[in-house]
Amino acid sequence: MLIIFGKILGGIGLFLLGMRLMTDGLRYAAGRTLADILAASTATRLRGILAGAGITAVVQSSSAVTVATIGFVNAGIMDMPHALTLIYGSNIGTTMTGWLVALVGFKFKISIFALPAIGIGMGLRIFGHEGHRGGIGDAITGFGIFFLGIAILKGTFAGTAAHWNLAAFSGNSPFYIAAYCGAGFIMTLLMQSSGATLAIVLTAAAAGIVIPRDAAALIIGANLGTTSTAVLAVLDATANARRLAAAHVIFNLVTGIVALAILPVMLLLITDTLTMIEGGAPLTTILAVFHTAFNVMGVLIFLPFHHRLVTFLGKKFKTAEEDEARPRYLDRTVVTTPVLAIHALGMELARIGAIAIRMGKGAISSETGPSPKLKADRRTIATLIEATVEFCGRMQRSNMPETLDQQLPNAIRVSGYYNDMSQLALEVAKLQRHKEAPDIPELARELAHFRRATVNNITITASNDEFDLNRCRLELEKTRDNYRRIKGDLLRRASRDEIRVSVMVRLLDLLARLRRLAEQAVKAATYLDRLKRLESNLEHDDPVDEQGPY
């Protein structure tokens, strides 16, 4: 018995090794070709499905296609609706493993091509080294090892069929079908390869160890088990990665439930159809057709609900960036209540201001260019400003007091100033990426002092209990004076060849943007302060100071 188990483990090990070599070899040999095909093949749903199926069939790995798809979505190259079509297709493409086992592993003498394939593949690897030829060599070697594993499994199960007949553990009760389905899931979970489970099921079915219905239930379980790889891979991943993994789980779960519900009917239809076409077919072919058929059926089920699934997933697995980009105070229910509407608007604008100030401070301290966080904050501000403008539009369309209606443009101005700050922050970060600096201690100190002063300028404009508009304006005037003084100093030093003209131009650009960053912050604070005073004066009809920004 130990020898038999050893042969089974060895066969599975060779099968998995062959699969790994085929997948990695083909991916390496193809280089960016697979990625380019994926990125360019989602113009329509059908093309996306065909691309996902075709590439998965070639590389023998739905995980490779899924990981590439996640990368495209996160990079903004592909959106979720198109990415999902690739996921649908990859589920069809992964059934190619069953076809390889059924049509090649059981219809040809494996040793005729398996051993030569290993020899040819290793020859290409030795002489091809690390290039594309070496990748093709790995793939051919994996192909040979793959079928050696099938041969070992087939021979082992054929010799033990009389002792391991699982028909005794079968019955018409749904319990037995569910048990076999669960067994397929667990096998795939443990081996992290539905292909290995399929190889075991098909070779066992061909040897008569398991009856067709139970083998089909095992295949459904293996199909469900493929989701475990995706789930484990995205436990601590991005929101888009988790959404695509969830789509994979939902697709396979629904498809598996439907396939289990109509299992006897599907097997009967497939068997009768193959009998009519070919006069009969081996059990391995019937099971391979079944595997492909219920995955195609799953795609046909999901296509009408494609956009609903995208919408549903879009509401799940929010990232911190996405949560921050959702308006926190702008609720439709407060639009018709002036005091509440103004309060909500002021609170949301203060939130936007806090992000803009954070961006400004982060940009000034940056030395490597715009960081991913800085870019994410920029997107967040753009989303919140869009929501704020829409909210102001709804307020104007309602019965607002005239005083309030006249002040709404100021709210738009505030959002515009914060938008300018976010753009300036990106520009400041880009300019600070350059490492060249004047080797003049006095000038270096002045520049460092100007940066610190700018940070202080934008920090004190934050809307809080300690906010003082007069102080903001006074500090801004000092910054403007310092800007004019340092600008003159730079021009004089450049005219004396103490610093290069290119360095002078970059520093002047940087100083101008830092000054504008402080100016936009104070302008936004001025109008936001006026808006908040309007909130407290609204019920008393007190006049509002119309003095413009300093």
Secondary structure, DSSP 8 states (H G I E B T S, - for coil): -HHHHHHHHHHHHHHHHHHHHHHHHHHHHHTTHHHHHHHHS-SSHHHHHHHHHHHHHHHT-HHHHHHHHHHHHHTTSS-HHHHHHHHHHHHHHTTHHHHIIIIITTTS-HHHHHHHHHHHHHHHHHHHTTSHHHHHHHHHHHHHHHHHHHHHHHHHHHHHTTT--GGGG--SSHHHHHHHHHHHHHHHHHHT-HHHHHHHHHHHHHTTSS-HHHHHHHHHHHHHHHHHHHHHHTTTS-HHHHHHHHHHHHHHHHHHHHHHHTHHHHHHHHHHHHHHHHS---HHHHHHHHHHHHHHHHHHHHGGGHHHHHHHHHTSS--HHHHHTS-SS--GGGTTSHHHHHHHHHHHHHHHHHHHHHHHHHHHH-SSSS-HHHHHHHHHHHHHHHHHHHHHHHHHHS---HHHHHHHHHHHHHHHHHHHHHHHHHHHHHHTT-----S-HHHHHHHHHHHHHHHHHHHTTS-STT--HHHHHHHHHHHHHHHHHHHHHHHHHHHTTSS-HHHHHHHHHHHHHHHHHHHHHHHHHHHHHHHHHHHHHGGGT---------
